[in-house]
Amino acid sequence: MADGLEVLCLGETMSLVSPSAPVPLERATSFTLSAGGAESNVAVHLAALGHRVGWASRVGDDPLGRRLVADIAAAGVDTSLVRVHPDAPTGVYFKDPGPDGTRVHYYRAGSAASTMDVGFPPEDVLDSVDLLHISGITPVLSATCDRLVRWLLTRERRCRISFDVNHRPALWSAEQAGPRLRELAQLADVVLVGLDEAAALWGVRDVAEVRALLDRPGALVVKDGGTAAHAFGADHVAVPAPEVAVVEPVGAGDAFAAGYLSGVLRGADVVRCLRLGHILAAHSLLSTEDHTRPPGPEVLDGWLGRDERQWRDLRFG
């Protein structure tokens, strides 16, 4: 069970209902049903890149839960740490594309995943992986989930923890979330956050102010939309984002996180880690799906190996 994993991603995944075409929900006539969750999205991307990755969560004893677990397993992710709750349902959410962006409608209150608590997964499992990936979505799901995330970040641990801030305004306001998400981010080894997200949560104006606010993590990545991604560690490194003909933006942050973390797991330099994040995000932006298969290794290596001028000329879509 969950033997030999490099990465474990922990968090809620819901059944995702999306219009088949990128049109508003109320006008759509056909829909797709898939699995949607920040942490499992990262897991699926990492599996596609060849990593041994697992996903831990809880789902309901219902067809939606069984289907999404099967879908994630079919993508090459180990799901042996997923537990079925006999009395709580699998959450559901709907994508609502529109001219001003995509809105998301959640139906997740009292979900099976919201019952997660301290001790899940067991400590021996946590200590057997190289990296645990969590996000700022989990602590807002319930008091027990909040307790779980704090335990994961404060226990004496052997694995590194990556924390994607992932503020969801539909779940809690910036005023509510800001202090808590900063506190949790300061406890992680690797932190990913969007500059616009950080501005809303903490009132910062630029990436340097984000680093000043989150000064404890050994690695901090600040994504400045379609402009650049910045990594802070021993030094400050910035890599411009390639130009992308965006179809739908939801899920791009998870793709970026997976690309960056894949580079970290392989011991790549910071520039290559950020470039891989950009490439996976670009492919996600070209689709209404939360995760798309990345290019093959030869294509990736060609893009990643470009000199700085060639990289700036890269276009997608």
N, C-alpha and C positions, 0 to 999 in steps of 0.2 A: 504494500500500500504506500503510494507516494514515495517510493524508493528512488534515490539517485536524482532528485530534482535540483536544478540550479536555482530556480526562482519559484516563489509561491506568491500568488496574487490573491488578496482577501478582500471581499466586498460583495455587496448585493448586485445580482443581475436579474433583470426583469424581462418579461415578454415585451418585445418592441413591435408596435403596429405602425407601419409607415405607408403613406400613399405610394402606389407603384410608380407614379410619375411625380416630379417635384411641384405639386400643386397644393393649395390649401386643403386641409383636412375636410372641411365641409363641402368641398366641390369634388373630392376624389371619388372615383367609382370602383376602384380596385385597390387592394392593399397587400402588403407582404407582412409575414409574421416571422420574427427572428429574435435572437437573444441580444439584449442590450444592457451593458453595464460597464462602467469605466474600467474596473479592475480586470474583468474577464476580457474586455477588448484588448487591454495591454497583453494579457496572457495569449490570446489568439495571434496577435502580431508577433510576439516573441517565438511562439511555436512555429510560425511560418518562416521565421528567420533561422530555424534549426535549434532552438534552445529547448532544454528539458524543463517544462514549466507546468505548474499545477495551479488550480483555482480552488479556493475554499470558501464555502458559503452555506446558506440554508435555503431550501425551496419548499414549496407546499407539496402535499401529496395529491397532486392534480396533473391533468394533461399538460398544462403550460410549463410546469416545473420539469416534468419528464422530458418534454420536447427540448427545452433550452439546454438542459444538461447534456442530452444526446447531441445537440448541435455543436456545443463547445467541445465535447469529447471528440467528435468527428473532425474538428479542426486541429487535432493533435495535442490537446491540453488534457493533462491528468485531472480527472474529476473525482477521484476516490475520496477526497476530503469534503465533498459536498454532503450535507446531511438533510434528510427529509423530515419536515415538521408535520405531524399528523393532523394538527388543528388550525394552523395558520396558512394563508394562501400565498401563492407566488405573486409578486407585484407585477403591474402592467403599466406601460406608458406609451403615449402616442406622440409621434412627430407631426408638427403642423407647419410645413414650409410656407413661406410668404415672401413678398418682395423686400421686406425689411429684415429678413433672416428667418430662422426656424425656431418656433416656440415648441415647448415640450409640456405635455400634460401628464401628470403623475397620478397613479391610483395604487399607492403602495403602503398606506397607513395600516399598521398591524400585520405587515407581511412576515413571512417565515424568517427572512434575513434579519428583520429587526429584533429577533429574539437571540441573536448571537451575544455571547457574554465572555467574561474572563475564563481562560482555560481552553478556548477554542481558537485554533487547533491546539493539540497537546504540545507541551514545551519540547519534547524530544523531536517532534516533527519540525518545529520552528528552528531548532538548533542544527538541523541536518541540511538546511538550504544555504546557498550563498547570499541570497537577497530576498527580502520580504517586501512586496509592494502593496501599499495601502493608499487611501485617499481621504480627503476632508469631507467626503460624502458620508462615510460610515458613522462618524460620531453624532450626526444630527438625526439618525434614524430612530434612536431610542436611547434611554438612559443606560441600558445594558451595553449597547454598541459603543456609546461614549466611554464607558468604563473599560471595555475591551481595548479600544484604541490606545487609551492612556496606559493600560497594562503592557501592551505590545511595545510601546515606546520607552517605558521606564524599567522594564524587567532587565536583569542582567542577561545580556544576549551575546550570541556568537555571530549571528548573521548581520549584514548591513540592512538598513531599512530605508527604502525610498518612499517619499511622501509627496503625492501630487495634491496641491492645495484644493483644486477643483471645487471652488465655491459655487453652490447652486442657490441663486436668489429665490427660486420657487420653494425652497425648503427652509431657509432662514435668511433674515436680512443681513446686510453688511454690518450693521451695528451689533447684531447678536453674534455673528460669526467671527468678526475681526479678531477680538482678543483670544478666542479659543483656538482659531486656526493658527495664529502666530505662536501661541504657546506650544501647540503640537508640532508645528514645523521646526521649531527650535530644538526639538528632541530627536529629529531624524538625522540620518547620515547624508542623504541626498534629497534635495527639495526641488520641485518643479512648480512654477507659478507663472501666470500671465501678467504682463505689466498692467494691462487694463484691470485685471482682477485685483492686483495688489493696490492699485490706485483706489478702487472702490472700497476695499477692505480697510486700508490703512492710511489713505490720503497721501501716498508717495507720489513724486513727480517724475522720477527717472530710475533707471536700473541701479544706479549707485545708492540711492536712498533705500531701495529694496534690500540691497546687501547690508547696509547699515542696520536695518531693522531685523534682518535674519542673518545674524553674524556668527551663529554657532555651527550650522551644518558645514561639513567638510566640502560639500559640493552644492552649489545653488545654481539652478538654471532659470533664467527669466526670459520668457518668450514675448517678444514685442510684435505680436500679430504677424502680418505679412512682410515686416521690415527686416527683422533679424532675431537671432537667439543669442543670449549672452550667458556665459558660464563663468562662475566665480569659484575659485579654489585657491591655489597658490597665486594664480594670476587671474586677470580678467580677459576672457577671449570672446570675441563676437564673430558670428558667421551670418552673412546676409541670407534672407530667405529667397528661394527661387520664385520666379513669377508663375502664378497658377491661375487657370481659368476656372474659378470656383463654381462648383455645382451645388454643394451643400456642406456647411461647415461643421456640423455636429459630429464628434468622433475624431476630429483631427488632432486634438490635444492628446488623446490616448495613443494615437499612432505615433506622434512625436515622442511621447514618453517611452514607448517601446523601442523605437529606433535609437534614441539616446542611451537607454539602459542596455540595449544589445551591445553597443559600442563599449560601454563601461565593463560589461561582463567579459568581453573579448580582450580587454586591456588596450583598447585603441586610444590614440591621442584625442584631446578635447575637440579639435577641429573635426576630426572624422566622426566622433560621437554626435556632434551637433548637426553635421551634414546628413548623417543617417536619419536623425530625427526629422529634419526638413523633408527628406525624400519620402519617408513613410507618410508624413502629414500631407504632402502634396497629392499622393495617390488617394488618400482618404477624401480630400477636398474635391476630387473629380467624380465622386460617387455619392449616392444617397444612402449607401450601406455604411454601417459603423466600422466595418473592417473589410479591406480588400487585400488580395494576395499581392505581396511586394514583388518587384522585378527579380529575376534570377540573379545569382551571385556574380556572373560575368558582367551583367548590365550595371548592377550596383557598384562593383569595383571600378568600372569605367567612370561612373559619375563621381564616386568618392575620391578618385585619384586625379581629378581635374586640378589644374593650377588655379590660382585665385581669379584670374580674368575669365577663364573658361567656366568656372563655377558661377560667376555673376551673370554669364550669358545663358545659363540653363533655364529652360521654359517647360512647363507641363500644361498639356491641354491645348 
